[in-house]
Amino acid sequence: MAHEVKFSVPVRVLGKSGLVVRVWRTGTRGKGRRLYGRLKISQGRIAWAKAGTEDWHEGTWQSFAGMMRRKKR
């Protein structure tokens, strides 16, 4: 499964409102692409919502960095 990420970066300092990055999943066998989820980025927090939900899983940048360190491949 391949992923395609498209986003627009606002021309300003990233404030409390932040930005949202849509993550698309490229389909197999000609099924096209579908929204995989959304990544919300702000100065103090990062959040993820799976496509079709408004259930945001969020945390601080410090907690995200810790999670990434624990997820070694």
C-alpha positions as CSV (number, residue, x, y, z in Angstrom):
1,M,0.0,0.0,0.0
2,A,1.5,3.4,-1.0
3,H,0.7,6.7,0.6
4,E,0.5,10.1,-0.9
5,V,0.6,13.2,1.2
6,K,-0.7,16.5,0.0
7,F,-0.7,19.7,2.0
8,S,-0.7,23.5,1.8
9,V,1.6,25.4,4.1
10,P,0.2,28.8,5.1
11,V,2.4,31.8,4.6
12,R,2.6,32.8,8.3
13,V,4.1,31.7,11.6
14,L,2.3,28.5,12.7
15,G,0.0,29.6,15.5
16,K,-2.6,27.9,17.7
17,S,-4.8,27.1,14.8
18,G,-2.0,25.1,13.0
19,L,-2.6,23.2,9.8
20,V,-4.2,19.9,8.8
21,V,-2.4,17.5,6.4
22,R,-4.6,15.0,4.6
23,V,-3.0,11.5,4.1
24,W,-4.2,9.6,1.1
25,R,-4.0,5.8,0.5
26,T,-3.3,4.8,-3.0
27,G,-5.5,1.9,-4.0
28,T,-4.4,-1.4,-5.5
29,R,-5.8,-3.0,-8.6
30,G,-7.2,0.3,-10.0
31,K,-9.3,1.2,-7.0
32,G,-8.0,4.8,-7.0
33,R,-7.1,6.7,-3.9
34,R,-8.9,7.1,-0.6
35,L,-8.4,9.3,2.4
36,Y,-6.4,7.4,5.1
37,G,-6.7,10.1,7.7
38,R,-5.7,13.7,8.8
39,L,-2.7,14.9,10.7
40,K,-3.3,18.2,12.7
41,I,0.0,20.1,13.4
42,S,0.3,23.1,15.7
43,Q,3.0,24.7,17.8
44,G,2.2,22.7,21.0
45,R,0.3,19.6,19.8
46,I,0.0,16.9,17.1
47,A,-3.1,14.9,16.4
48,W,-4.4,12.1,14.1
49,A,-7.9,11.3,13.0
50,K,-8.7,8.3,10.9
51,A,-10.7,9.0,7.8
52,G,-14.5,9.2,8.4
53,T,-14.2,10.1,12.1
54,E,-13.8,13.2,14.2
55,D,-12.1,11.1,16.9
56,W,-8.8,13.0,17.2
57,H,-6.0,11.2,19.0
58,E,-3.7,14.0,20.2
59,G,-0.6,14.6,22.3
60,T,2.2,17.0,22.8
61,W,5.3,17.1,20.7
62,Q,7.3,15.7,23.6
63,S,4.9,12.7,23.9
64,F,5.1,12.2,20.1
65,A,8.9,12.2,20.1
66,G,8.9,9.6,22.9
67,M,6.5,7.4,21.0
68,M,8.7,7.6,17.9
69,R,11.8,6.6,19.8
70,R,10.0,3.6,21.2
71,K,8.8,2.6,17.7
72,K,12.2,1.6,16.3
73,R,12.1,-0.6,13.2
